[in-house]
Structure formats: structure tokens, C-alpha cells
């Protein structure tokens, strides 16, 4: 039993409480510094639990299926890595970015609560606590989207709240049906029951609720209505967290954990995944074309990029799964980079409109260079990381002889490259516009995360074999081994 696992949840919750208590005496410096320290400790925890196999923690000493169990395997380790690396760099970026707002305490405390909820989802070993952690992260994100309290922010936050609550309700209904049908909420115990008792129609109904609920959380088409409003309205570090992490953890990761490990993937569900993935890819890419708002363009591209992940998951082959998980990691890097870059640009120019930008490379050279790296990465230009994960998904489609899917992958990649070239042409290059004339490079705490993300995009692309063999393949093998998951959690129980 590993006592370190609860610290992934307890540490950020404790950090949030300390910020609210001590921050009453120092509202400016302490919340920013303490949140960075808290996130650094979480990164240390990941290092301490790296490559240790499947780690378990039985809450209160009660073993599953009767007690609450926390599980860290190679898949949840990948998700924890994404959450906490992006969270740490977003917190560092916030050190200077937050100066545009008045209330530091609530921003950083809610940020840490969001991290706690997502970490909890990553290591939850039972469905009910997965729901509880999902709600903690969701509630914090609702508040953070509307943090600017302007009309745009509050409208986006309210829409996100309504659709988010609907998603949570659907997921809760699914959990209730699973409990009624199996008598358990332990993921491994439910999976064992369903293997021994196949053909339960109640599970089919629960699957429908899970599919709709997690798709809403992931912002997949046709459940995407909240995403194009929430991502642009939120502060830039929160936009990075929403697109780079939240939709993956609360939507994609929770969905694949439930369908692959608990319920069991079926050909019908696989086809639904592929259909939703293809639709999200094309619709998100086409909608990105007409956007003048920089952050709204990035938001629609998130819908499109999650489609790639769903395609890989839906194909269900080892190559498809590896490509999907690799794309999940890559997207966290370059999309966080792009949203943080947009925050730096907006801070200096006071606009997000591409039509009002131009010549940023002259006034903000580092931010511009990082934005170009992010654009090339998401467009799938070699040697950057996005190229390799898209290539793997394309090869998986060919391997499965699903040529329509392969065509959609290539078509969407072309569309993505086209509208990101437009972003670079209008914002980064060209003559210096009126809005850009008074701009200068962002402060070091804002520039540093951009540089690190840009380096990540290049290094992951160049050393892709090391990343795939050391992180992605072990995570994919865990996902494909339902029986192994059951045995690792329940053992001989």
C-alpha cells in the first residue's frame, strides 16, 4: 500500500486552504509563490512514483471491493504527468499574468482545487469517487472561466455550468445504473462481474449515459456548444488548463478508463467513437477557418484535435491506442503553448483579433517564435511532435483498412495547417499594426513557460521513440489489458 498516492489530492487541497488563510495577511506575493511550491511538490511526487509498477492505496485500510482504492498505473501516471506539468507551467505564467486582476487568493486556491480534482480522477479506483473528483475539478473550472466577471466571461461560465451539470448528472445516472446492476462501484469489481455476467441490458443504458456525459466534458461534436465560448473567455492560464488538460482528464481519460476497463469495449462503441471523432475533426477544423478571435480559433482546433484521439481509441488496435495517447500528450504541450502565447499577446496589445494584429515578431520575438513552434506542431509539420502522433493514427487507420478514416485524418491535417498559416501570417508576420506598435516582450515568468513548452514540442518530436517506448506503450498496454487491471487491483480477492 503506497501512502504517497493520497498526496496527489491532499497536497493541492491543503495548498488551497493555506492560501486562503495566510493570504489574508499577504494577498499579493504569498498566493503566487505558495501555489508554485505546491505544484513543484506534485512534480516531485510523480518523480518518486515513476516506473514503480501499479501502486495501490486502500483508504482507511479497507481493501477493494469494499473500500476506496487509489490506483496509479502507467496510464494514470501519463495523465498525472500531463496535469501537473501543464499546471506547474501555467502557475508560473500566472505569476505575472494575474496582475491584471485584483483577487489573487481565489484564483490560485481554485486553481489548486481544480488540480486536486483532476489528480483524483486520474487515480480513482471506483466510479463514485471518480465522479466526486470530477465534480471538484468542474466546479472550480466553472468559477475560473468567469473569473474576469465581464459580460463575456459570465455568459460563457453560465453556459459551461449548465452543460457541465447536465454532463455530471448523466454520468451519475450511469454510475447508479451500474451499481444497481452489479452491486458495486469498484471499477475492477464491476469489470469482473460484467465479464462473468455478460449481456446485461442495464449496462447498455449506462453506457449511453456515460458516452453523452463524458463527451460533453470533452467538448466533442455534437456536445461541444460550451467549449468555443468558455476557452476564449477564461484567463489565459485557465484556457491552457481547459484545453490542454481538463477536457482530456474529465472527458477522454475518464471515458476510456470506463469503457476499456470497466464496461468493456464493443464493436458498436468503437464505431461510435470513430464517428464522433471524425465529426469532431472536420467540424472543429472547418469552424476554425472563420474565426477572427485568436483564442476562439484555438478553441475550435481543440475540438478538432480531440477528434484525432477519439479516432485512435475507436480503432482499438495497439497502434491506434498508442497514437491516441501520444496525441493526448502532444496536444497538452502545443495547445497550452498556444493559449499561453495568446495571453501574453493580449496582455501587450489589448486585443485578440487577428485582423488587428500583425508584425508581432518585431515587438515580441520570443513569444512569436514560441507561437510559431506551437502552430507548426499542431499542424503536423515534422520534426515537431504533432506530426508523429498524427502519422501513427493515420497508419493505424490504414492497418485497419479503414480508408475513409485515413482520408479524414489527412483532410483535417491539411485544414489545420491552412488556418494556422493564416494565424501566423496575420498575427506574427506582416507589417506592424497600430495595436502592436506599443507592445514589448512579456515578463520573464510569462515567457519562460512558452520557451519550455516550445522546447518540449521539438524534443518530443525529435526523441519520439524514447517517449513512445518509455511512456506511451506502457500506458497503452495497461489500457488494452482489462484482465490485468482487474488482477492488479483485486489480486486474489
C-alpha positions as MATLAB code, in Angstrom:
seq = 'XXXXXXXXXXXXXXXXXXXXXXXXXXXXXXXXXXXXXXXXXXXXXXXXXXXXXXXXXXXXXXXXXXXXXXXXXXXXXXXXXXXXXXXXXXXXXXXXXXXXXXXXXXXXXXXXXXXXXXXXXXXXXXXXXXXXXXXXXXXXXXXXXXXXXXXXXXXXXXXXXXXXXXXXXXXXXXXXXXXXXXXXXXXXXXXXXXXXXXXXXXXXXXXXXXXXXXXXXXXXXXXXXXXXXXXXXXXXXXXXXXXXXXXXXXXXXXXXXXXXXXXXXXXXXXXXXXXXXXXXXXXXXXXXXXXXXXXXXXXXXXXXXXXXXXXXXXXXXXXXXXXXXXXXXXXXXXXXXXXXXXXXXXXXXXXXXXXXXXXXXXXXXXXXXXXXXXXXXXXXXXXXXXXXXXXXXXXXXXXXXXXXXXXXXXXXXXXXXXXXXXXXXXXXXXXXXXXXXXXXXXXXXXXXXXXXXXXXXXXXXXXXXXXXXXXXXXXXXXXXXXXXXXXXXXXXX';
ca = [
       0.000    0.000    0.000;
       1.584    3.267   -1.151;
       0.937    6.199    1.176;
       2.117    8.712   -1.442;
      -0.958    8.386   -3.666;
      -3.358   10.407   -1.456;
      -0.842   13.264   -1.539;
      -1.762   13.918   -5.184;
      -5.147   15.081   -3.890;
      -4.367   16.205   -0.344;
      -1.420   18.450   -1.293;
      -3.299   20.841   -3.633;
      -6.339   20.930   -1.313;
      -4.057   21.779    1.614;
      -2.313   24.374   -0.574;
      -5.647   25.990   -1.447;
      -6.650   26.215    2.221;
      -3.281   27.693    3.232;
      -3.586   30.332    0.506;
      -6.996   31.430    1.825;
      -5.804   31.509    5.452;
      -2.314   33.016    5.198;
      -3.208   35.107    2.167;
      -5.307   37.400    4.358;
      -2.045   38.942    5.570;
      -0.223   38.861    2.233;
      -2.583   38.944   -0.734;
      -0.011   39.714   -3.424;
       3.139   37.604   -3.127;
       2.255   34.621   -0.926;
      -0.554   33.119   -3.075;
       1.645   33.196   -6.169;
       4.735   31.732   -4.506;
       2.880   29.109   -2.466;
       0.985   27.808   -5.487;
       4.278   27.382   -7.388;
       5.760   25.494   -4.408;
       2.668   23.262   -4.236;
       2.839   22.397   -7.932;
       6.595   21.743   -7.685;
       5.930   19.253   -4.862;
       3.390   17.435   -7.061;
       6.026   17.123   -9.779;
       8.375   15.636   -7.183;
       5.680   13.092   -6.262;
       5.444   11.999   -9.898;
       9.219   11.528   -9.978;
       9.097    9.479   -6.758;
       6.397    7.153   -8.125;
       7.849    6.882  -11.655;
       8.161    3.357  -13.116;
       7.163    1.668   -9.857;
       4.535   -0.552  -11.491;
       0.933   -0.448  -10.331;
       0.668    1.308   -6.964;
      -2.375    0.954   -4.711;
      -3.611    2.767   -1.628;
      -6.534    1.435    0.404;
      -8.285    4.310    2.161;
      -8.781    3.501    5.831;
      -7.083    0.141    5.285;
     -10.225   -1.305    3.651;
      -9.326   -3.406    0.627;
     -11.439   -3.411   -2.542;
     -14.162   -4.097   -3.444;
     -15.464   -2.879   -0.059;
     -13.106    0.043    0.480;
     -11.978    3.020   -1.557;
      -8.843    2.319   -3.554;
      -6.497    4.728   -5.305;
      -4.640    3.276   -8.294;
      -1.579    4.542  -10.111;
      -0.611    2.527  -13.160;
       1.209    3.539  -16.342;
      -1.959    5.082  -17.815;
      -2.805    7.199  -14.781;
       0.890    8.134  -14.497;
       0.749    9.562  -18.036;
      -2.334   11.583  -17.105;
      -0.759   12.794  -13.847;
       2.298   13.890  -15.818;
       0.146   15.927  -18.214;
      -1.922   17.503  -15.428;
       0.928   18.575  -13.212;
       3.476   19.663  -15.824;
       0.926   21.872  -17.589;
      -0.396   23.009  -14.200;
       3.069   23.963  -12.960;
       3.951   25.970  -16.078;
       0.524   27.639  -16.090;
       1.007   28.664  -12.456;
       4.422   30.130  -13.284;
       2.854   32.021  -16.199;
       0.143   33.293  -13.818;
       2.743   34.905  -11.540;
       2.817   37.990  -13.778;
      -0.390   37.453  -15.735;
      -2.564   37.635  -12.599;
      -1.515   41.254  -12.006;
      -4.298   42.331  -14.365;
      -6.848   41.085  -11.785;
      -7.485   42.217   -8.222;
      -8.292   38.986   -6.368;
      -5.278   36.667   -6.256;
      -6.428   34.461   -3.389;
      -9.467   32.930   -5.039;
      -7.726   32.467   -8.379;
      -4.855   30.395   -7.006;
      -6.953   28.499   -4.455;
      -9.488   27.487   -7.110;
      -6.652   26.609   -9.482;
      -5.237   24.197   -6.908;
      -8.695   22.731   -6.246;
      -9.031   22.099   -9.973;
      -5.658   20.314   -9.908;
      -6.780   18.243   -6.894;
      -9.943   17.161   -8.691;
      -8.107   16.174  -11.873;
      -5.409   14.275   -9.957;
      -8.195   12.457   -8.119;
      -9.873   11.465  -11.381;
      -6.537   10.098  -12.641;
      -6.026    7.777   -9.656;
      -9.627    6.964   -8.674;
     -10.259    3.220   -8.441;
     -14.028    3.395   -8.077;
     -16.752    5.077  -10.118;
     -18.312    7.134   -7.333;
     -15.073    8.789   -6.276;
     -14.212    9.367   -9.916;
     -17.480   11.340  -10.035;
     -16.655   13.218   -6.813;
     -13.223   14.274   -8.053;
     -14.691   15.137  -11.443;
     -17.135   17.490   -9.727;
     -14.411   19.162   -7.662;
     -12.459   19.949  -10.832;
     -15.599   21.020  -12.700;
     -16.895   23.399  -10.036;
     -13.509   25.091   -9.746;
     -13.303   25.437  -13.533;
     -16.798   26.983  -13.749;
     -15.680   29.745  -11.403;
     -12.326   30.232  -13.128;
     -13.892   30.611  -16.589;
     -15.925   33.558  -15.291;
     -13.061   34.977  -13.244;
     -12.933   38.237  -15.198;
     -16.611   38.871  -14.247;
     -17.238   40.705  -17.525;
     -20.345   40.041  -19.633;
     -18.484   37.669  -21.967;
     -16.898   35.748  -19.098;
     -20.096   35.386  -17.074;
     -22.143   34.282  -20.086;
     -19.534   31.677  -21.026;
     -19.250   30.480  -17.430;
     -23.026   30.134  -17.099;
     -23.296   28.148  -20.335;
     -20.402   25.953  -19.229;
     -22.048   25.484  -15.815;
     -25.407   24.405  -17.251;
     -23.965   21.943  -19.748;
     -21.366   20.755  -17.239;
     -24.054   19.981  -14.651;
     -26.023   18.137  -17.330;
     -22.922   16.067  -18.128;
     -22.312   15.312  -14.444;
     -25.945   14.258  -13.995;
     -25.735   11.874  -16.931;
     -22.545   10.355  -15.536;
     -24.146    9.980  -12.089;
     -27.159    8.226  -13.638;
     -24.764    5.842  -15.363;
     -22.987    5.087  -12.085;
     -26.327    4.492  -10.314;
     -27.399    2.015  -13.001;
     -24.063    0.194  -12.800;
     -24.413   -0.042   -9.014;
     -27.977   -1.344   -9.289;
     -26.898   -3.953  -11.842;
     -23.677   -5.132  -10.180;
     -23.918   -4.159   -6.513;
     -20.548   -2.395   -6.635;
     -18.879    0.832   -7.760;
     -15.313   -0.503   -7.617;
     -14.076   -0.367  -11.213;
     -12.205   -3.664  -11.010;
     -15.057   -5.420   -9.187;
     -17.657   -4.171  -11.675;
     -15.437   -5.266  -14.561;
     -15.070   -8.756  -13.051;
     -18.839   -9.015  -12.560;
     -19.598   -7.969  -16.125;
     -17.082  -10.450  -17.550;
     -18.759  -13.250  -15.608;
     -22.300  -11.981  -16.344;
     -22.359  -10.643  -19.921;
     -25.393   -9.350  -21.811;
     -26.852   -7.100  -19.086;
     -29.141   -4.595  -20.851;
     -28.949   -2.136  -17.959;
     -25.255   -1.745  -18.714;
     -26.151   -0.722  -22.275;
     -28.288    2.106  -20.871;
     -25.480    3.129  -18.502;
     -23.081    3.134  -21.456;
     -25.317    5.646  -23.234;
     -25.310    7.938  -20.210;
     -21.526    7.665  -19.858;
     -20.989    8.316  -23.549;
     -23.063   11.510  -23.531;
     -21.728   12.737  -20.192;
     -18.041   12.258  -20.932;
     -18.462   13.594  -24.484;
     -19.920   16.788  -23.022;
     -16.946   17.074  -20.687;
     -14.572   16.522  -23.625;
     -16.346   19.018  -25.885;
     -16.803   16.524  -28.716;
     -19.236   17.250  -31.560;
     -22.246   17.372  -31.186;
     -21.733   18.074  -27.458;
     -19.338   20.984  -27.957;
     -21.558   24.065  -27.545;
     -19.889   25.294  -24.341;
     -16.266   24.960  -25.442;
     -15.876   27.745  -28.069;
     -17.228   30.263  -25.542;
     -15.539   29.035  -22.355;
     -11.980   28.754  -23.670;
     -11.734   32.304  -25.103;
     -13.480   33.909  -22.116;
     -11.273   32.333  -19.442;
      -7.965   33.869  -18.324;
      -5.125   32.533  -20.497;
      -3.686   30.108  -17.878;
      -7.177   28.660  -17.386;
      -7.688   28.390  -21.146;
      -4.430   26.420  -21.248;
      -5.667   24.149  -18.472;
      -9.122   23.687  -20.012;
      -7.828   22.795  -23.463;
      -4.503   21.259  -22.509;
      -5.717   19.165  -19.583;
      -9.325   19.394  -18.370;
     -11.170   18.129  -21.455;
      -8.714   15.243  -21.618;
      -8.949   14.190  -17.975;
     -12.674   14.692  -17.288;
     -13.714   13.650  -20.779;
     -11.312   11.461  -22.753;
      -9.407    9.727  -19.931;
     -12.498    9.024  -17.821;
     -14.296    7.726  -20.918;
     -11.578    5.316  -21.986;
     -10.982    4.099  -18.427;
     -14.679    3.314  -18.017;
     -15.243    1.777  -21.448;
     -11.999   -0.162  -21.776;
     -11.526   -1.318  -18.189;
     -14.965   -1.318  -16.561;
     -17.685   -1.946  -19.146;
     -15.534   -3.403  -21.886;
     -15.204   -2.011  -25.387;
     -17.622   -3.364  -28.021;
     -17.663   -3.001  -31.827;
     -20.703   -0.710  -31.561;
     -18.991    1.612  -29.080;
     -15.844    1.604  -31.209;
     -17.831    2.718  -34.241;
     -19.490    5.478  -32.204;
     -16.036    6.663  -31.060;
     -14.807    6.715  -34.653;
     -17.935    8.533  -35.856;
     -17.745   11.189  -33.146;
     -14.011   11.534  -33.703;
     -14.342   12.052  -37.443;
     -17.202   14.520  -36.994;
     -15.282   16.484  -34.350;
     -12.179   16.620  -36.529;
     -13.944   18.026  -39.569;
     -16.421   20.343  -37.827;
     -13.779   21.791  -35.496;
     -11.362   22.404  -38.371;
     -14.000   23.998  -40.627;
     -15.242   26.252  -37.827;
     -11.672   27.366  -37.148;
     -11.449   28.897  -40.614;
     -13.910   31.717  -39.996;
     -12.554   32.889  -36.645;
     -11.038   36.327  -36.180;
     -10.706   35.850  -32.414;
      -7.357   34.169  -31.791;
      -8.477   32.225  -28.712;
     -11.733   31.152  -30.356;
      -9.712   29.745  -33.257;
      -7.604   27.791  -30.767;
     -10.778   26.561  -29.044;
     -12.268   25.141  -32.237;
      -8.977   23.471  -33.065;
      -9.162   21.727  -29.667;
     -12.435   20.138  -30.755;
     -10.749   19.002  -33.956;
      -7.654   17.650  -32.195;
      -9.702   15.625  -29.701;
     -11.259   14.005  -32.751;
      -7.867   12.502  -33.587;
      -7.724   10.960  -30.118;
     -11.221    9.509  -30.458;
     -10.336    8.027  -33.846;
      -7.320    6.229  -32.360;
      -9.321    4.981  -29.388;
     -12.165    3.880  -31.629;
      -9.882    1.887  -33.913;
      -8.966   -0.097  -30.811;
      -5.759   -1.580  -32.233;
      -2.495   -1.286  -30.290;
      -1.184    1.153  -32.911;
      -4.372    3.235  -32.713;
      -4.247    3.338  -28.907;
      -0.577    4.316  -28.886;
      -1.256    7.071  -31.427;
      -4.232    8.373  -29.420;
      -2.311    8.518  -26.140;
       0.708   10.091  -27.843;
      -1.559   12.719  -29.408;
      -3.099   13.335  -25.984;
       0.369   14.129  -24.633;
       1.370   16.214  -27.648;
      -1.824   18.247  -27.660;
      -1.343   19.117  -23.999;
       2.012   20.650  -24.898;
       1.326   22.648  -28.029;
      -2.203   23.758  -27.174;
      -1.121   25.003  -23.732;
       1.710   26.831  -25.501;
      -0.703   28.490  -27.931;
      -3.184   29.600  -25.268;
      -0.449   30.975  -23.013;
       1.027   32.781  -26.027;
      -2.368   34.314  -26.714;
      -2.453   35.548  -23.104;
       0.932   37.237  -23.498;
      -0.122   38.774  -26.828;
      -3.436   40.022  -25.449;
      -1.701   41.483  -22.391;
       0.595   43.592  -24.580;
      -1.771   44.511  -27.439;
      -5.157   44.581  -25.657;
      -6.743   42.613  -28.487;
      -7.337   39.010  -29.580;
      -8.477   39.847  -33.098;
      -6.238   38.624  -35.898;
      -7.388   41.495  -38.088;
      -5.933   43.964  -35.584;
      -2.607   42.175  -35.148;
       0.488   41.978  -37.328;
       4.260   42.195  -37.013;
       4.434   40.631  -33.552;
       7.783   39.057  -34.424;
       9.365   42.519  -34.260;
       7.898   43.548  -30.908;
       7.560   40.165  -29.151;
      10.202   37.929  -30.750;
      10.281   35.166  -28.112;
       6.504   34.908  -27.814;
       6.216   34.964  -31.602;
       8.813   32.219  -32.045;
       7.063   30.063  -29.440;
       3.705   30.654  -31.170;
       5.194   29.561  -34.495;
       6.515   26.361  -32.886;
       3.075   25.677  -31.423;
       1.410   26.336  -34.779;
       3.805   24.036  -36.652;
       3.370   21.347  -34.005;
      -0.431   21.324  -34.107;
      -0.341   21.472  -37.913;
       1.666   18.256  -38.022;
       4.835   19.645  -39.575;
       7.926   17.465  -38.984;
      10.035   17.226  -36.913;
       7.655   18.640  -34.286;
       5.695   16.310  -32.020;
       2.257   16.671  -33.624;
       3.465   15.106  -36.853;
       4.367   11.772  -35.280;
       1.147   11.169  -33.353;
      -0.949   12.079  -36.398;
       1.191    9.765  -38.522;
       0.695    6.878  -36.084;
      -3.092    7.390  -36.109;
      -3.033    7.534  -39.919;
      -1.016    4.298  -40.093;
      -3.426    2.678  -37.614;
      -6.335    3.594  -39.907;
      -4.544    2.056  -42.896;
      -3.638   -1.004  -40.830;
      -7.345   -1.450  -40.002;
      -8.193   -0.940  -43.695;
     -10.421    1.970  -42.693;
      -9.577    4.168  -45.644;
     -12.390    6.656  -45.035;
     -10.951    7.432  -41.610;
      -7.475    7.749  -43.133;
      -8.852   10.246  -45.646;
     -10.484   12.286  -42.871;
      -7.198   12.353  -40.935;
      -5.286   13.676  -43.955;
      -8.017   16.183  -44.891;
      -8.225   17.567  -41.346;
      -4.437   17.859  -41.123;
      -4.498   19.944  -44.312;
      -7.265   22.197  -42.943;
      -5.374   22.659  -39.668;
      -2.194   23.645  -41.465;
      -4.158   26.140  -43.576;
      -5.799   28.105  -40.757;
      -2.666   28.074  -38.594;
      -0.689   29.511  -41.504;
      -3.351   32.215  -41.598;
      -2.814   32.834  -37.872;
       0.934   33.199  -38.396;
       0.504   35.438  -41.432;
      -1.980   37.790  -39.740;
      -0.535   37.931  -36.228;
       3.159   37.072  -36.312;
       4.400   38.269  -39.680;
       3.474   41.165  -41.922;
       3.746   44.852  -41.071;
       3.390   46.138  -37.524;
      -0.224   47.140  -36.832;
      -1.407   50.042  -34.674;
      -2.277   47.715  -31.795;
       1.176   46.116  -31.880;
       3.233   49.322  -32.076;
       3.301   49.832  -28.303;
       3.846   46.162  -27.460;
       7.001   44.686  -25.981;
       8.075   41.266  -24.797;
       6.115   39.793  -21.894;
       7.717   39.472  -18.417;
      10.090   36.561  -17.779;
       7.590   34.481  -15.709;
       5.281   34.555  -18.735;
       7.948   33.964  -21.372;
       9.681   31.103  -19.548;
       6.756   28.617  -19.809;
       6.399   29.451  -23.508;
      10.052   28.615  -24.142;
       9.808   25.372  -22.134;
       6.673   24.257  -23.989;
       8.309   25.094  -27.335;
      11.381   23.035  -26.390;
       9.086   20.181  -25.351;
       7.348   20.250  -28.735;
      10.686   19.953  -30.507;
      12.342   17.420  -28.178;
       9.305   15.117  -28.064;
       9.273   15.223  -31.851;
      12.988   14.511  -32.219;
      13.150   11.868  -29.466;
       9.699   10.439  -30.173;
      10.920    6.836  -29.985;
      12.118    7.301  -26.408;
       8.809    8.902  -25.356;
       6.729    6.271  -27.108;
       8.667    3.301  -25.720;
       9.084    4.713  -22.205;
       5.694    6.331  -21.564;
       3.123    5.746  -24.304;
       3.459    1.994  -24.929;
       3.270    1.059  -21.189;
       0.157    3.251  -20.831;
      -1.419    1.709  -23.930;
      -0.667   -1.820  -22.750;
      -2.418   -1.087  -19.459;
      -5.463    0.244  -21.325;
      -5.667   -2.843  -23.546;
      -5.278   -5.306  -20.644;
      -8.642   -5.353  -18.891;
      -7.967   -8.638  -17.100;
      -4.586   -7.367  -15.954;
      -6.216   -4.262  -14.458;
      -8.682   -6.393  -12.530;
      -5.932   -8.633  -11.168;
      -3.657   -5.729  -10.250;
      -6.391   -4.111   -8.142;
      -8.258   -7.098   -6.719;
      -5.438   -9.644   -6.666;
      -6.832  -12.811   -5.202;
      -9.937  -11.153   -3.744;
];
